[in-house]
Amino acid sequence: MKKLILPFLIISSLAGCSSTAGLDKATQYTGGEILGDATSFYWTTETIENPVSGSDYVNDGKSGWYKTYYKWNEGKVQELIRKGETLTDKQGMVPFSVVIRFNADGEAIYQQYRLGGHILPLNENQLVRYLQEAQTVTAVVNQQKTQGTILLQGLWTGKTFKSCDGKVYNKIEFNKTLPKFVVNRLSSVDSYVAFLGKVSGKSVEVDTLLMMADQNQQCIARPSYIKE
């Protein structure tokens, strides 16, 4: 994983929301946030009434990273699959995965937690936390949706921004003052950037700069471990 200049949070090849094939009246939305050292990208697929699925990409600096896919049924989390790496005391960074399936009452009827080469149990507090994290994805996205804010990523050349879905924006405005070293880099070096912002025609209004890396950084696609 490349070393990033700002707290890592990548994602979304999006400049808005789009219809999702195969899901009646379902729409995709995006969002993200930075909490402490953790930077997160969020995606949801929602109908008018309920979320259908959601995903996150979370990078917690030196502590590790993970990607999760959540599936809802009638407004309740039905299944989640998470894969990533986490820092351990004895082995350093090791891979881990989590699979949990819930019944209609929110009880875990199946669970599997793999850390390195070991299968370990999940306690009740951990199961509750996973459910809370699923709700965080939808809550943050819904709040940012009402504000007209979306998650964008792409290449900044110093004059234009080319998003990961190929759209080019000629005017970029930053709502917050950036550190001097960031301003210098953005003005002199082609950089990969990810941010929360608003789009209007060929203009982008940046609310929060989430990540900056060299131009070789790849866009991160929405994680999907479960068939919709």
Contacts in CASP RR format, 6 or more apart in sequence:
PFRMAT RR
TARGET T0000
AUTHOR 0000-0000-0000
METHOD contacts of the structure
MODEL  1
MKKLILPFLIISSLAGCSSTAGLDKATQYTGGEILGDATSFYWTTETIEN
PVSGSDYVNDGKSGWYKTYYKWNEGKVQELIRKGETLTDKQGMVPFSVVI
RFNADGEAIYQQYRLGGHILPLNENQLVRYLQEAQTVTAVVNQQKTQGTI
LLQGLWTGKTFKSCDGKVYNKIEFNKTLPKFVVNRLSSVDSYVAFLGKVS
GKSVEVDTLLMMADQNQQCIARPSYIKE
1 65 0 8 1.000
2 213 0 8 1.000
2 214 0 8 1.000
2 216 0 8 1.000
2 217 0 8 1.000
4 59 0 8 1.000
4 211 0 8 1.000
4 212 0 8 1.000
4 213 0 8 1.000
4 217 0 8 1.000
5 182 0 8 1.000
5 185 0 8 1.000
5 211 0 8 1.000
5 212 0 8 1.000
5 213 0 8 1.000
6 182 0 8 1.000
6 209 0 8 1.000
6 210 0 8 1.000
6 211 0 8 1.000
6 212 0 8 1.000
7 34 0 8 1.000
7 36 0 8 1.000
7 37 0 8 1.000
7 38 0 8 1.000
7 39 0 8 1.000
7 59 0 8 1.000
7 61 0 8 1.000
7 210 0 8 1.000
7 211 0 8 1.000
8 39 0 8 1.000
8 59 0 8 1.000
8 61 0 8 1.000
8 65 0 8 1.000
8 211 0 8 1.000
9 32 0 8 1.000
9 33 0 8 1.000
9 34 0 8 1.000
9 39 0 8 1.000
9 40 0 8 1.000
9 41 0 8 1.000
9 57 0 8 1.000
9 59 0 8 1.000
9 194 0 8 1.000
9 210 0 8 1.000
9 211 0 8 1.000
10 39 0 8 1.000
10 41 0 8 1.000
10 57 0 8 1.000
10 59 0 8 1.000
10 153 0 8 1.000
10 194 0 8 1.000
10 210 0 8 1.000
10 211 0 8 1.000
10 217 0 8 1.000
10 219 0 8 1.000
10 220 0 8 1.000
11 30 0 8 1.000
11 41 0 8 1.000
11 43 0 8 1.000
11 57 0 8 1.000
11 151 0 8 1.000
11 153 0 8 1.000
11 194 0 8 1.000
11 219 0 8 1.000
11 220 0 8 1.000
11 221 0 8 1.000
11 222 0 8 1.000
12 30 0 8 1.000
12 31 0 8 1.000
12 41 0 8 1.000
12 43 0 8 1.000
12 150 0 8 1.000
12 151 0 8 1.000
12 152 0 8 1.000
12 153 0 8 1.000
12 164 0 8 1.000
12 194 0 8 1.000
12 220 0 8 1.000
12 222 0 8 1.000
13 153 0 8 1.000
13 163 0 8 1.000
13 164 0 8 1.000
13 165 0 8 1.000
13 219 0 8 1.000
13 221 0 8 1.000
14 28 0 8 1.000
14 30 0 8 1.000
14 150 0 8 1.000
14 151 0 8 1.000
14 152 0 8 1.000
14 163 0 8 1.000
14 164 0 8 1.000
14 165 0 8 1.000
15 150 0 8 1.000
15 152 0 8 1.000
15 163 0 8 1.000
15 165 0 8 1.000
15 167 0 8 1.000
15 199 0 8 1.000
16 30 0 8 1.000
16 150 0 8 1.000
16 199 0 8 1.000
17 27 0 8 1.000
17 28 0 8 1.000
17 29 0 8 1.000
17 30 0 8 1.000
17 150 0 8 1.000
18 27 0 8 1.000
18 28 0 8 1.000
19 26 0 8 1.000
19 27 0 8 1.000
19 28 0 8 1.000
20 26 0 8 1.000
20 27 0 8 1.000
20 28 0 8 1.000
20 45 0 8 1.000
20 228 0 8 1.000
22 228 0 8 1.000
23 45 0 8 1.000
23 47 0 8 1.000
23 52 0 8 1.000
23 228 0 8 1.000
24 47 0 8 1.000
25 47 0 8 1.000
25 48 0 8 1.000
26 45 0 8 1.000
26 46 0 8 1.000
26 47 0 8 1.000
26 52 0 8 1.000
27 45 0 8 1.000
27 46 0 8 1.000
27 47 0 8 1.000
28 43 0 8 1.000
28 44 0 8 1.000
28 45 0 8 1.000
29 43 0 8 1.000
29 44 0 8 1.000
29 46 0 8 1.000
29 141 0 8 1.000
29 142 0 8 1.000
29 145 0 8 1.000
29 150 0 8 1.000
30 41 0 8 1.000
30 42 0 8 1.000
30 43 0 8 1.000
30 44 0 8 1.000
30 141 0 8 1.000
30 150 0 8 1.000
30 151 0 8 1.000
31 41 0 8 1.000
31 42 0 8 1.000
31 43 0 8 1.000
31 140 0 8 1.000
31 141 0 8 1.000
31 144 0 8 1.000
31 149 0 8 1.000
31 150 0 8 1.000
31 151 0 8 1.000
31 196 0 8 1.000
32 40 0 8 1.000
32 41 0 8 1.000
32 42 0 8 1.000
32 140 0 8 1.000
32 141 0 8 1.000
32 144 0 8 1.000
32 151 0 8 1.000
32 196 0 8 1.000
32 210 0 8 1.000
33 39 0 8 1.000
33 40 0 8 1.000
33 42 0 8 1.000
33 140 0 8 1.000
34 40 0 8 1.000
34 208 0 8 1.000
34 210 0 8 1.000
37 60 0 8 1.000
37 61 0 8 1.000
37 63 0 8 1.000
38 58 0 8 1.000
38 59 0 8 1.000
38 60 0 8 1.000
38 61 0 8 1.000
39 58 0 8 1.000
39 59 0 8 1.000
39 210 0 8 1.000
39 211 0 8 1.000
40 56 0 8 1.000
40 57 0 8 1.000
40 58 0 8 1.000
40 59 0 8 1.000
41 56 0 8 1.000
41 57 0 8 1.000
41 58 0 8 1.000
41 151 0 8 1.000
41 194 0 8 1.000
41 220 0 8 1.000
42 54 0 8 1.000
42 55 0 8 1.000
42 56 0 8 1.000
42 137 0 8 1.000
42 140 0 8 1.000
42 141 0 8 1.000
42 151 0 8 1.000
43 54 0 8 1.000
43 55 0 8 1.000
43 56 0 8 1.000
43 137 0 8 1.000
43 141 0 8 1.000
43 222 0 8 1.000
44 51 0 8 1.000
44 53 0 8 1.000
44 54 0 8 1.000
44 55 0 8 1.000
44 137 0 8 1.000
44 138 0 8 1.000
44 141 0 8 1.000
45 51 0 8 1.000
45 52 0 8 1.000
45 53 0 8 1.000
45 54 0 8 1.000
45 228 0 8 1.000
46 52 0 8 1.000
46 138 0 8 1.000
50 72 0 8 1.000
50 74 0 8 1.000
50 75 0 8 1.000
51 72 0 8 1.000
51 75 0 8 1.000
51 138 0 8 1.000
52 71 0 8 1.000
52 72 0 8 1.000
52 228 0 8 1.000
53 69 0 8 1.000
53 70 0 8 1.000
53 71 0 8 1.000
53 72 0 8 1.000
53 224 0 8 1.000
53 226 0 8 1.000
53 228 0 8 1.000
54 69 0 8 1.000
54 70 0 8 1.000
54 71 0 8 1.000
54 72 0 8 1.000
54 134 0 8 1.000
54 137 0 8 1.000
54 138 0 8 1.000
55 67 0 8 1.000
55 68 0 8 1.000
55 69 0 8 1.000
55 70 0 8 1.000
55 137 0 8 1.000
55 222 0 8 1.000
55 223 0 8 1.000
55 224 0 8 1.000
56 67 0 8 1.000
56 68 0 8 1.000
56 70 0 8 1.000
56 133 0 8 1.000
56 137 0 8 1.000
56 223 0 8 1.000
57 65 0 8 1.000
57 66 0 8 1.000
57 67 0 8 1.000
57 220 0 8 1.000
57 223 0 8 1.000
58 65 0 8 1.000
58 66 0 8 1.000
58 67 0 8 1.000
58 68 0 8 1.000
59 65 0 8 1.000
62 87 0 8 1.000
63 86 0 8 1.000
63 87 0 8 1.000
64 84 0 8 1.000
64 85 0 8 1.000
64 86 0 8 1.000
64 87 0 8 1.000
64 93 0 8 1.000
65 84 0 8 1.000
65 85 0 8 1.000
66 82 0 8 1.000
66 83 0 8 1.000
66 84 0 8 1.000
66 85 0 8 1.000
66 86 0 8 1.000
66 96 0 8 1.000
67 82 0 8 1.000
67 83 0 8 1.000
67 84 0 8 1.000
67 223 0 8 1.000
68 80 0 8 1.000
68 81 0 8 1.000
68 82 0 8 1.000
68 133 0 8 1.000
68 223 0 8 1.000
69 80 0 8 1.000
69 81 0 8 1.000
69 82 0 8 1.000
69 223 0 8 1.000
69 224 0 8 1.000
69 225 0 8 1.000
69 226 0 8 1.000
70 77 0 8 1.000
70 79 0 8 1.000
70 80 0 8 1.000
70 134 0 8 1.000
70 137 0 8 1.000
71 77 0 8 1.000
71 78 0 8 1.000
71 79 0 8 1.000
71 80 0 8 1.000
71 226 0 8 1.000
71 228 0 8 1.000
72 78 0 8 1.000
73 104 0 8 1.000
74 104 0 8 1.000
76 102 0 8 1.000
76 104 0 8 1.000
76 106 0 8 1.000
77 102 0 8 1.000
77 106 0 8 1.000
77 131 0 8 1.000
77 134 0 8 1.000
77 135 0 8 1.000
78 101 0 8 1.000
78 102 0 8 1.000
79 99 0 8 1.000
79 100 0 8 1.000
79 101 0 8 1.000
79 102 0 8 1.000
79 226 0 8 1.000
80 98 0 8 1.000
80 99 0 8 1.000
80 100 0 8 1.000
80 130 0 8 1.000
80 134 0 8 1.000
81 97 0 8 1.000
81 98 0 8 1.000
81 99 0 8 1.000
81 225 0 8 1.000
81 226 0 8 1.000
82 96 0 8 1.000
82 97 0 8 1.000
82 98 0 8 1.000
82 99 0 8 1.000
82 130 0 8 1.000
83 95 0 8 1.000
83 96 0 8 1.000
83 97 0 8 1.000
83 98 0 8 1.000
83 223 0 8 1.000
83 225 0 8 1.000
84 95 0 8 1.000
84 96 0 8 1.000
84 97 0 8 1.000
85 93 0 8 1.000
85 94 0 8 1.000
85 95 0 8 1.000
85 96 0 8 1.000
86 93 0 8 1.000
86 94 0 8 1.000
86 96 0 8 1.000
86 115 0 8 1.000
87 93 0 8 1.000
88 94 0 8 1.000
88 115 0 8 1.000
91 116 0 8 1.000
94 115 0 8 1.000
94 116 0 8 1.000
95 116 0 8 1.000
96 113 0 8 1.000
96 114 0 8 1.000
96 115 0 8 1.000
96 116 0 8 1.000
97 112 0 8 1.000
97 113 0 8 1.000
97 114 0 8 1.000
98 111 0 8 1.000
98 112 0 8 1.000
98 113 0 8 1.000
98 114 0 8 1.000
98 122 0 8 1.000
98 130 0 8 1.000
99 110 0 8 1.000
99 111 0 8 1.000
99 112 0 8 1.000
100 108 0 8 1.000
100 110 0 8 1.000
100 111 0 8 1.000
100 112 0 8 1.000
100 122 0 8 1.000
100 127 0 8 1.000
100 130 0 8 1.000
101 108 0 8 1.000
101 109 0 8 1.000
101 110 0 8 1.000
101 111 0 8 1.000
102 108 0 8 1.000
102 109 0 8 1.000
102 131 0 8 1.000
103 109 0 8 1.000
106 131 0 8 1.000
108 122 0 8 1.000
108 127 0 8 1.000
111 121 0 8 1.000
111 122 0 8 1.000
111 127 0 8 1.000
112 119 0 8 1.000
113 119 0 8 1.000
113 120 0 8 1.000
113 121 0 8 1.000
113 122 0 8 1.000
114 120 0 8 1.000
144 150 0 8 1.000
144 196 0 8 1.000
148 198 0 8 1.000
149 196 0 8 1.000
149 197 0 8 1.000
149 198 0 8 1.000
149 207 0 8 1.000
150 196 0 8 1.000
150 197 0 8 1.000
150 198 0 8 1.000
150 199 0 8 1.000
151 194 0 8 1.000
151 195 0 8 1.000
151 196 0 8 1.000
151 197 0 8 1.000
152 161 0 8 1.000
152 163 0 8 1.000
152 164 0 8 1.000
152 194 0 8 1.000
152 195 0 8 1.000
152 196 0 8 1.000
152 197 0 8 1.000
152 199 0 8 1.000
152 204 0 8 1.000
153 163 0 8 1.000
153 164 0 8 1.000
153 192 0 8 1.000
153 193 0 8 1.000
153 194 0 8 1.000
153 195 0 8 1.000
153 211 0 8 1.000
153 219 0 8 1.000
153 220 0 8 1.000
154 161 0 8 1.000
154 162 0 8 1.000
154 163 0 8 1.000
154 164 0 8 1.000
154 192 0 8 1.000
154 193 0 8 1.000
154 194 0 8 1.000
154 219 0 8 1.000
155 161 0 8 1.000
155 162 0 8 1.000
155 190 0 8 1.000
155 191 0 8 1.000
155 192 0 8 1.000
155 193 0 8 1.000
155 215 0 8 1.000
156 172 0 8 1.000
156 186 0 8 1.000
156 190 0 8 1.000
156 191 0 8 1.000
156 192 0 8 1.000
156 193 0 8 1.000
157 190 0 8 1.000
158 186 0 8 1.000
158 187 0 8 1.000
158 188 0 8 1.000
158 190 0 8 1.000
159 170 0 8 1.000
160 168 0 8 1.000
160 169 0 8 1.000
160 170 0 8 1.000
161 168 0 8 1.000
161 169 0 8 1.000
161 172 0 8 1.000
161 193 0 8 1.000
161 204 0 8 1.000
162 168 0 8 1.000
162 169 0 8 1.000
163 169 0 8 1.000
164 219 0 8 1.000
168 202 0 8 1.000
169 199 0 8 1.000
169 201 0 8 1.000
169 202 0 8 1.000
169 203 0 8 1.000
169 204 0 8 1.000
170 202 0 8 1.000
170 203 0 8 1.000
171 202 0 8 1.000
171 203 0 8 1.000
171 204 0 8 1.000
172 203 0 8 1.000
172 204 0 8 1.000
172 206 0 8 1.000
173 203 0 8 1.000
173 204 0 8 1.000
173 205 0 8 1.000
173 206 0 8 1.000
174 206 0 8 1.000
174 209 0 8 1.000
175 205 0 8 1.000
175 206 0 8 1.000
175 207 0 8 1.000
176 206 0 8 1.000
176 207 0 8 1.000
176 208 0 8 1.000
176 209 0 8 1.000
178 186 0 8 1.000
178 209 0 8 1.000
182 209 0 8 1.000
182 212 0 8 1.000
185 191 0 8 1.000
185 212 0 8 1.000
186 193 0 8 1.000
186 212 0 8 1.000
189 215 0 8 1.000
190 215 0 8 1.000
191 212 0 8 1.000
191 213 0 8 1.000
191 214 0 8 1.000
191 215 0 8 1.000
192 211 0 8 1.000
192 212 0 8 1.000
192 213 0 8 1.000
192 214 0 8 1.000
192 215 0 8 1.000
192 216 0 8 1.000
192 217 0 8 1.000
193 209 0 8 1.000
193 211 0 8 1.000
193 212 0 8 1.000
194 209 0 8 1.000
194 210 0 8 1.000
194 211 0 8 1.000
194 212 0 8 1.000
195 206 0 8 1.000
195 207 0 8 1.000
195 208 0 8 1.000
195 209 0 8 1.000
195 210 0 8 1.000
195 211 0 8 1.000
196 206 0 8 1.000
196 207 0 8 1.000
196 208 0 8 1.000
196 210 0 8 1.000
197 204 0 8 1.000
197 205 0 8 1.000
197 206 0 8 1.000
197 207 0 8 1.000
197 208 0 8 1.000
198 204 0 8 1.000
198 205 0 8 1.000
198 207 0 8 1.000
199 205 0 8 1.000
END
